[in-house]
Amino acid sequence: MSDQANHYKQLLADAAAVNARIDELAAEVIKRYKGTHPLFVCLLRGGAPFASKLMFSVTRQDPTFYPELDYMTIRTYGDGRTDKPTELIMDLSPGTNAAGRQVVLLDDVLDKGLTAEFAQQVLTEKHGALGVDCVVLIQKNHKREHYGDATIYGFDSPPDWLTGMGLDDVRIAPEANRWAEFIALAHDEDEN
């Protein structure tokens, strides 16, 4: 228990629950997008664990789905837990064509919606995407002034700071818990 206390404040979903829910989300993705040739765009770094597990599950459940996945890096947070102006750090690969296609953003969490809104703007205005949906593992429960709700999401959570499954906790160490398979409430900044 003492080791657990070092990693998070309160467990919201363990690895078994997370993996089972991702399998359910994969079935929803197949049902919604089969035959439409969407472009999946993983938002790095946080979206990587979720996107990887989701794409493996999609392919396991439907080997003929053939998901096309590319990546973008958008910075919304500065050091620690403070907002900063949203900026595009890494765009889609030069050979990726989003024009006239439905894009499906994959990310760990939909919080305030700043990242999703910014990505949607880049993908539609710069890359000519037909539309942008958002599939996330976690949707925080609060009113968003940006973007709205996710198209598909796995878990509801309180608006607190989370850790695990893409969500790191730099309070512990750089990248701490990003690749952990759980979802948990992070310790408060003033906790030691």
C-alpha positions in Angstrom: 0.0 0.0 0.0 2.9 2.4 0.7 4.2 1.9 -2.8 0.7 2.7 -4.2 0.5 5.8 -2.2 3.7 7.1 -3.9 2.1 6.8 -7.3 -1.4 8.3 -6.9 -3.9 9.6 -4.4 -6.9 7.4 -5.4 -7.3 4.7 -8.0 -10.3 5.3 -10.4 -9.8 2.3 -12.7 -7.3 -0.6 -12.5 -5.5 -2.2 -15.5 -8.2 -4.8 -16.0 -11.0 -2.2 -16.1 -9.0 0.1 -18.5 -8.2 -2.8 -20.9 -11.8 -4.0 -20.9 -13.1 -0.5 -21.6 -10.6 0.0 -24.4 -11.9 -3.2 -26.0 -15.5 -1.8 -25.8 -14.3 1.5 -27.3 -12.6 -0.4 -30.2 -15.9 -2.1 -31.0 -17.6 1.3 -31.0 -14.9 2.7 -33.3 -15.3 -0.2 -35.8 -19.1 0.2 -35.8 -18.9 3.9 -36.4 -16.1 4.2 -38.9 -16.0 0.9 -40.8 -15.8 1.5 -44.5 -15.3 5.3 -44.2 -11.5 5.3 -44.3 -10.9 7.8 -41.5 -7.5 9.2 -40.6 -6.7 8.5 -36.9 -4.5 11.2 -35.4 -2.8 10.4 -32.0 -2.0 13.5 -29.9 1.4 12.9 -28.4 2.7 12.2 -25.9 -0.4 11.6 -23.7 -2.4 9.8 -26.3 0.2 7.2 -27.2 -0.6 4.5 -24.6 -4.4 4.8 -25.3 -4.0 5.0 -29.1 -1.7 2.0 -29.2 -4.0 -0.2 -27.1 -7.0 1.0 -29.1 -5.5 0.2 -32.5 -4.3 -3.2 -31.4 -7.9 -4.0 -30.1 -9.5 -2.7 -33.3 -7.2 -4.9 -35.4 -7.8 -7.9 -33.1 -11.5 -7.5 -33.4 -11.6 -6.7 -37.1 -8.4 -7.7 -39.0 -9.9 -6.0 -42.2 -10.4 -2.5 -40.7 -6.8 -1.4 -41.4 -6.6 1.8 -39.3 -4.4 4.5 -40.7 -2.7 6.4 -37.8 -0.5 9.5 -37.8 0.7 11.8 -34.9 0.6 15.4 -33.9 2.2 17.1 -30.9 0.4 20.1 -29.5 1.6 21.8 -26.3 -1.1 23.1 -24.0 0.6 22.9 -20.6 3.9 24.3 -19.5 5.9 22.9 -16.7 3.9 21.2 -14.1 0.1 21.9 -14.3 -0.1 25.4 -15.7 -1.8 26.4 -18.9 0.3 28.1 -21.6 -0.6 29.3 -25.1 -1.5 26.4 -27.3 1.1 25.7 -30.0 1.8 23.1 -32.7 5.1 21.4 -32.0 4.9 18.6 -34.6 2.5 18.4 -37.5 1.3 15.4 -39.5 3.8 13.6 -41.6 4.3 15.2 -45.0 2.9 12.2 -46.8 -0.3 12.0 -44.8 -3.4 13.2 -46.6 -6.2 14.5 -44.4 -8.0 16.5 -47.2 -11.7 15.6 -47.6 -11.4 12.9 -44.9 -12.9 12.4 -41.5 -10.2 12.7 -38.9 -10.5 11.0 -35.5 -8.3 12.5 -32.8 -7.1 10.0 -30.2 -6.0 11.3 -26.8 -5.8 10.3 -23.2 -8.1 13.0 -21.8 -10.6 15.7 -22.9 -10.3 18.3 -20.2 -10.8 22.0 -21.1 -10.9 21.2 -24.8 -8.1 23.6 -25.7 -6.0 20.9 -27.4 -8.9 19.3 -29.2 -10.1 22.7 -30.5 -6.6 23.7 -31.7 -6.1 20.3 -33.4 -9.5 20.6 -35.1 -8.6 24.0 -36.4 -5.2 22.9 -37.8 -6.7 19.8 -39.3 -9.6 21.5 -41.0 -8.0 24.8 -42.0 -4.5 23.7 -42.9 -5.1 20.1 -43.9 -8.6 20.3 -45.3 -10.1 17.6 -43.1 -13.8 17.0 -43.7 -14.5 16.9 -40.0 -12.8 16.1 -36.7 -14.2 13.7 -34.1 -12.5 13.1 -30.8 -12.1 9.7 -29.1 -10.6 9.8 -25.7 -10.1 7.4 -22.8 -11.2 9.9 -20.2 -13.6 12.8 -20.4 -13.6 15.2 -17.4 -16.9 16.2 -16.0 -17.1 19.9 -16.3 -18.4 22.5 -18.7 -16.0 23.1 -21.5 -15.7 26.5 -23.2 -13.7 24.9 -26.0 -14.6 21.9 -28.3 -17.6 20.4 -26.4 -17.8 16.7 -25.6 -15.9 13.8 -27.1 -17.6 11.7 -29.8 -16.6 8.5 -28.0 -15.0 8.2 -24.5 -14.2 5.5 -22.1 -14.5 7.0 -18.6 -16.0 10.0 -16.9 -13.8 11.6 -14.3 -13.9 14.5 -11.9 -12.0 17.7 -13.0 -9.1 16.9 -10.7 -5.6 16.2 -12.0 -5.3 12.6 -13.2 -2.4 10.2 -13.7 -1.8 6.9 -15.5 -2.6 5.8 -19.1 -0.9 8.7 -20.8 -1.3 11.2 -18.0 2.1 11.8 -16.4 2.8 13.2 -13.0 5.9 15.4 -13.1 5.5 15.9 -9.4 6.9 12.4 -8.9 9.4 12.3 -11.9 9.5 13.2 -15.6 7.0 10.9 -17.4 5.9 9.2 -14.1 2.9 7.0 -14.6 2.5 7.8 -18.3 2.7 4.1 -19.3 0.9 2.8 -16.2 -2.2 1.0 -17.1 -4.4 2.5 -14.4 -6.3 5.7 -14.1 -6.0 7.5 -10.8 -6.3 10.9 -9.1 -2.9 12.4 -8.8 -1.6 13.8 -5.6 -2.2 17.4 -5.0 0.7 19.7 -5.8 1.3 20.5 -2.1 1.4 16.8 -1.1 4.8 15.3 -0.4 
